[in-house]
């Protein structure tokens, strides 16, 4: 892999903003979307357990149902792809075993040889379950995937708008998640900015680096 240079990285991140108005006529090409979907799949997570499921909404009828559950933010209906990040609730030993079986499938070896690793993971999960923090821990992982997805989008010249201003329970109903092991956490609309979105050229409002970063 040949790394991009620092100028390319900073330019992409400075270009990115929370897009307020998408060009509804512009759709993300299939190859570009495949790369963004790959970015989701390879996102890092604690222990690599991936306690999530990503729902990609492109059907206009489904988008229309999600619009009133998103404070009527037009990004939901005008974007090319609306990504819903859902968390896997109640991660347990059976799920750990599924993950380890997949690891053996891809890397070789045996499940038996991974017993110490299994014990570490199940012990951790037991502790946070007892503390009532299991689903909170899993939910935090979602934001790692969201961050990676948005950075990847910026590097590919795709606009994004992360959205916590949604009704998760309503999303669950529309997307058929009620009664499943998944529930909605956050969404991210992606596509291409409209030419008349005034926020596209607005300066980023950030505190000086001296106030945000400290070296020790």
C-alpha positions as CSV (number, residue, x, y, z in Angstrom):
1,X,0.0,0.0,0.0
2,X,1.2,3.5,-0.9
3,X,0.2,6.0,1.8
4,X,-1.5,9.2,0.8
5,X,0.5,12.3,1.6
6,X,-0.3,14.6,4.5
7,X,-1.6,17.3,2.2
8,X,-4.2,14.9,0.7
9,X,-5.3,13.8,4.2
10,X,-5.7,17.3,5.6
11,X,-7.4,18.5,2.5
12,X,-10.0,15.7,2.6
13,X,-10.7,16.3,6.3
14,X,-11.0,20.1,5.9
15,X,-13.3,19.5,2.9
16,X,-15.6,17.3,4.9
17,X,-18.5,18.9,6.8
18,X,-21.9,17.8,8.1
19,X,-23.8,18.2,4.9
20,X,-27.0,20.0,5.3
21,X,-28.3,19.7,1.8
22,X,-27.7,16.8,-0.6
23,X,-28.1,16.8,-4.4
24,X,-31.0,14.2,-4.6
25,X,-30.1,13.5,-8.3
26,X,-26.6,12.4,-7.6
27,X,-26.0,8.8,-6.5
28,X,-22.9,7.1,-5.2
29,X,-21.4,4.9,-7.9
30,X,-21.4,1.2,-7.2
31,X,-17.6,0.8,-6.9
32,X,-17.4,3.8,-4.6
33,X,-20.1,2.4,-2.4
34,X,-18.5,-1.0,-2.3
35,X,-15.4,0.7,-0.9
36,X,-17.4,2.5,1.7
37,X,-19.2,-0.7,2.7
38,X,-15.8,-2.3,3.0
39,X,-14.7,0.5,5.4
40,X,-17.7,-0.4,7.6
41,X,-16.9,-4.1,7.6
42,X,-13.2,-3.6,8.5
43,X,-13.9,-1.1,11.3
44,X,-12.0,-1.8,14.5
45,X,-13.8,-2.9,17.6
46,X,-13.0,-4.0,21.1
47,X,-11.5,-7.6,20.9
48,X,-12.6,-7.4,17.2
49,X,-16.0,-8.6,18.3
50,X,-18.0,-6.3,15.9
51,X,-21.1,-5.9,18.0
52,X,-23.1,-4.2,15.2
53,X,-25.1,-4.5,12.1
54,X,-25.3,-1.8,9.4
55,X,-28.5,-1.2,7.5
56,X,-28.2,0.6,4.2
57,X,-31.4,2.4,3.1
58,X,-31.8,3.4,-0.5
59,X,-35.5,2.7,-1.1
60,X,-37.3,6.0,-1.3
61,X,-40.4,4.6,0.4
62,X,-38.4,3.5,3.4
63,X,-36.5,6.8,3.5
64,X,-39.9,8.6,3.5
65,X,-41.0,6.6,6.6
66,X,-37.8,7.5,8.4
67,X,-38.1,11.2,7.6
68,X,-40.6,12.1,10.3
69,X,-38.5,10.0,12.7
70,X,-35.5,12.2,11.9
71,X,-36.9,15.6,12.8
72,X,-37.9,15.9,9.1
73,X,-34.3,16.5,8.2
74,X,-34.2,16.3,4.4
75,X,-30.8,14.7,4.3
76,X,-32.6,11.4,5.0
77,X,-34.6,11.5,1.7
78,X,-32.2,13.4,-0.5
79,X,-29.0,11.5,0.2
80,X,-27.8,8.6,-1.9
81,X,-27.5,6.1,0.9
82,X,-28.8,6.4,4.5
83,X,-26.7,4.2,6.8
84,X,-28.3,3.1,10.0
85,X,-25.8,1.9,12.7
86,X,-27.4,-0.7,15.0
87,X,-25.9,-2.3,18.1
88,X,-26.0,-6.0,18.9
89,X,-27.5,-6.3,22.4
90,X,-26.5,-8.9,24.9
91,X,-23.2,-10.0,23.4
92,X,-22.7,-13.4,25.1
93,X,-20.5,-16.5,25.1
94,X,-22.2,-18.0,22.1
95,X,-21.4,-14.9,20.1
96,X,-17.8,-15.1,21.3
97,X,-17.6,-18.7,20.1
98,X,-19.0,-17.7,16.7
99,X,-16.3,-15.0,16.4
100,X,-13.6,-17.5,17.3
101,X,-14.8,-20.0,14.8
102,X,-14.6,-17.3,12.2
103,X,-11.0,-16.5,13.3
104,X,-10.0,-20.2,12.9
105,X,-11.7,-20.2,9.4
106,X,-9.7,-17.2,8.3
107,X,-6.4,-17.7,10.1
108,X,-6.2,-21.4,10.7
109,X,-5.4,-23.1,14.0
110,X,-7.9,-24.5,16.4
111,X,-10.6,-23.2,18.7
112,X,-8.9,-25.1,21.5
113,X,-5.7,-23.1,21.1
114,X,-7.7,-19.9,21.5
115,X,-9.1,-20.9,24.9
116,X,-7.0,-18.3,26.8
117,X,-8.3,-15.6,24.5
118,X,-11.8,-16.9,24.9
119,X,-11.5,-16.8,28.6
120,X,-10.2,-13.2,28.6
121,X,-13.2,-12.1,26.4
122,X,-15.9,-14.0,28.3
123,X,-14.4,-12.8,31.6
124,X,-14.6,-9.2,30.4
125,X,-18.1,-9.6,29.2
126,X,-19.2,-11.2,32.4
127,X,-17.8,-8.3,34.4
128,X,-19.4,-5.5,32.4
129,X,-22.7,-7.5,32.3
130,X,-22.7,-7.7,36.1
131,X,-22.0,-4.0,36.2
132,X,-25.0,-3.3,33.9
133,X,-22.6,-1.9,31.2
134,X,-22.7,-4.5,28.5
135,X,-24.9,-2.7,26.0
136,X,-23.2,0.7,26.8
137,X,-19.9,-0.9,25.9
138,X,-21.2,-2.2,22.7
139,X,-22.9,1.1,21.8
140,X,-19.6,2.9,22.2
141,X,-18.1,0.6,19.5
142,X,-20.6,1.9,17.0
143,X,-19.0,5.4,17.1
144,X,-15.6,3.9,16.1
145,X,-17.2,2.5,12.9
146,X,-19.0,5.8,12.3
147,X,-15.8,7.7,12.5
148,X,-14.0,5.4,10.2
149,X,-16.9,5.5,7.7
150,X,-17.0,9.2,7.6
151,X,-13.2,9.5,7.2
152,X,-13.3,7.0,4.3
153,X,-16.1,8.9,2.7
154,X,-14.2,12.2,2.8
155,X,-11.1,10.5,1.3
156,X,-13.3,9.3,-1.6
157,X,-15.0,12.7,-2.1
158,X,-18.3,11.6,-0.7
159,X,-20.3,13.8,1.6
160,X,-21.7,12.7,4.9
161,X,-24.0,13.9,7.7
162,X,-24.0,11.9,11.0
163,X,-27.4,12.1,12.6
164,X,-28.2,11.4,16.3
165,X,-31.3,13.5,15.9
166,X,-33.5,10.5,15.2
167,X,-36.1,8.4,17.0
168,X,-34.3,5.1,17.5
169,X,-37.4,3.2,18.6
170,X,-39.2,4.5,15.5
171,X,-36.3,3.4,13.3
172,X,-36.4,0.0,14.9
173,X,-40.1,-0.4,14.0
174,X,-39.6,0.8,10.4
175,X,-36.6,-1.4,9.8
176,X,-38.1,-4.5,11.4
177,X,-35.7,-4.6,14.4
178,X,-38.2,-4.9,17.2
179,X,-37.8,-8.2,18.9
180,X,-34.4,-8.8,17.4
181,X,-30.9,-8.6,19.0
182,X,-30.3,-5.3,17.3
183,X,-31.4,-1.7,18.0
184,X,-30.7,1.6,16.3
185,X,-28.0,3.9,17.7
186,X,-27.2,6.5,15.1
187,X,-27.5,7.1,11.3
188,X,-25.4,8.7,8.7
189,X,-26.6,10.1,5.4
190,X,-24.1,10.0,2.5
191,X,-24.1,11.3,-1.0
192,X,-23.1,14.5,-2.7
193,X,-23.6,18.1,-1.5
194,X,-26.0,20.3,-3.3
195,X,-24.5,23.2,-5.2
196,X,-26.5,25.7,-3.2
197,X,-25.7,24.4,0.3
198,X,-24.3,27.5,1.9
199,X,-22.6,25.5,4.7
200,X,-20.3,23.8,2.2
201,X,-18.0,26.8,2.1
202,X,-18.4,28.0,5.7
203,X,-15.3,28.0,7.8
204,X,-15.0,25.2,10.3
205,X,-15.6,26.5,13.8
206,X,-13.0,24.8,16.0
207,X,-11.0,25.9,19.0
208,X,-7.3,26.5,18.5
209,X,-5.1,23.4,18.4
210,X,-3.4,24.7,21.5
211,X,-6.6,24.4,23.5
212,X,-7.5,20.9,22.2
213,X,-4.1,19.1,22.1
214,X,-1.5,18.7,24.9
215,X,1.8,16.9,24.5
216,X,3.4,15.3,27.5
